[in-house]
């Protein structure tokens, strides 16, 4: 089974469509979606000798921002869209 991995070129293409002054954050853990600040880009070599680039969060306590915005979790298919419950019939004076 082979997995298609995003390449640096793919990432650059995707980022080139974004606002260049926007901060970069990482979405983590689909079961408890959190937002993290990216702090480092590290290039290394994996066990097969292939070059790999890692995006890492920062070391300080302010790296994690908290819960991921719901619309981001929905866009990532980590959770389904939440719909408002249907309106309930209002009670009228006199108990009817």
C-alpha positions in Angstrom: 0.0 0.0 0.0 1.5 3.3 -1.0 0.5 6.7 0.4 0.8 9.8 -1.6 2.7 12.4 0.5 2.5 16.1 0.1 5.7 17.5 -1.3 7.4 20.8 -0.7 6.3 21.9 -4.2 2.7 20.9 -3.3 2.9 22.9 -0.1 4.4 26.0 -1.9 1.6 25.8 -4.5 -1.1 25.6 -1.8 0.5 28.4 0.3 0.9 30.6 -2.8 -2.9 31.0 -2.9 -2.9 32.3 0.7 -2.4 35.8 2.2 1.4 36.1 2.5 1.0 38.0 5.8 -1.2 35.4 7.5 0.3 33.4 10.4 0.8 29.7 9.8 -0.8 27.3 12.2 -1.0 23.5 12.3 -4.2 21.6 12.9 -3.6 18.6 15.2 -5.5 15.5 16.4 -8.8 14.9 14.6 -10.3 13.4 17.8 -9.6 16.5 19.9 -8.9 19.2 17.2 -6.4 21.8 18.4 -4.5 24.7 16.7 -0.7 25.0 17.1 1.7 27.7 16.0 4.5 26.5 13.6 8.0 27.6 14.6 10.5 25.6 12.6 11.1 23.9 9.3 13.7 21.2 9.4 15.0 19.2 6.5 16.4 15.7 7.2 16.8 12.3 5.6 14.5 9.3 6.5 15.5 5.7 6.9 15.3 5.1 3.2 17.7 8.0 2.4 14.9 10.2 1.1 14.9 13.9 1.9 12.0 14.8 4.2 10.9 18.3 5.5 9.3 18.6 8.9 7.1 21.4 10.1 7.4 21.7 13.9 5.5 23.6 16.6 7.3 25.9 19.0 8.7 24.8 22.3 6.9 27.3 24.5 3.6 27.1 26.3 2.0 29.5 23.8 2.4 27.1 20.9 -1.1 25.6 21.4 -3.9 28.1 20.8 -6.8 25.9 21.9 -9.6 24.3 20.0 -9.6 24.4 16.2 -12.3 26.6 14.8 -15.3 24.3 14.0 -15.4 25.4 10.3 -11.8 24.2 9.9 -12.5 20.8 11.6 -15.5 20.4 9.2 -13.3 21.4 6.1 -10.8 18.7 7.2 -13.6 16.2 7.6 -12.6 15.7 11.2 -16.2 16.4 12.3 -19.5 16.8 10.6 -21.3 20.1 10.2 -23.4 21.0 13.1 -26.9 22.1 12.4 -29.2 24.0 14.7 -31.9 21.9 16.2 -35.4 22.3 14.7 -37.5 24.9 16.4 -39.9 23.6 19.1 -43.5 24.5 19.1 -44.0 27.4 21.6 -46.5 26.9 24.4 -49.4 29.4 24.4 -51.0 30.9 27.4 -53.8 28.8 28.8 -51.8 25.5 28.5 -52.7 24.8 24.8 
